[in-house]
């Protein structure tokens, strides 16, 4: 039997085409994550150590929590920071009840410029972790940390 000339079974795919297909797959993946509400926020611009060192982060303990009249998002928190208390308004009311957060140890930014919201002054900010679905979780210090302990 005479042999036939060999034929290619598969066409060679060049690198630019592979790169285009990978980009297409990544874009589809990103769209799927976005439609499911699962998107990481971009990392903010780099800051210097000096900028970071300006922040006064301390351990605090929530000693009182109240709903804020006229708001579905805000809770008014009284936080013991060792040397006194701070009034902090936090947008966590849709995810936390006042009775479940009393006594929690939290991380608080104490030297944030006070801000008026809903006719009240907020004197700091508690630090929270937000997952890809928008749910908040407290950043907490160990139970043995004293109120007012400096976080560095």
Secondary structure as GFF3:
##gff-version 3
##sequence-region A 1 152
A	DSSP	alpha_helix	15	35	.	.	.	ID=ss1
A	DSSP	alpha_helix	49	53	.	.	.	ID=ss2
A	DSSP	beta_strand	57	67	.	.	.	ID=ss3
A	DSSP	beta_strand	75	80	.	.	.	ID=ss4
A	DSSP	beta_strand	85	90	.	.	.	ID=ss5
A	DSSP	alpha_helix	98	101	.	.	.	ID=ss6
A	DSSP	beta_strand	105	109	.	.	.	ID=ss7
A	DSSP	beta_strand	115	117	.	.	.	ID=ss8
A	DSSP	beta_strand	120	122	.	.	.	ID=ss9
A	DSSP	beta_strand	125	126	.	.	.	ID=ss10
A	DSSP	beta_strand	128	130	.	.	.	ID=ss11
A	DSSP	beta_strand	136	138	.	.	.	ID=ss12
A	DSSP	beta_strand	150	151	.	.	.	ID=ss13
###
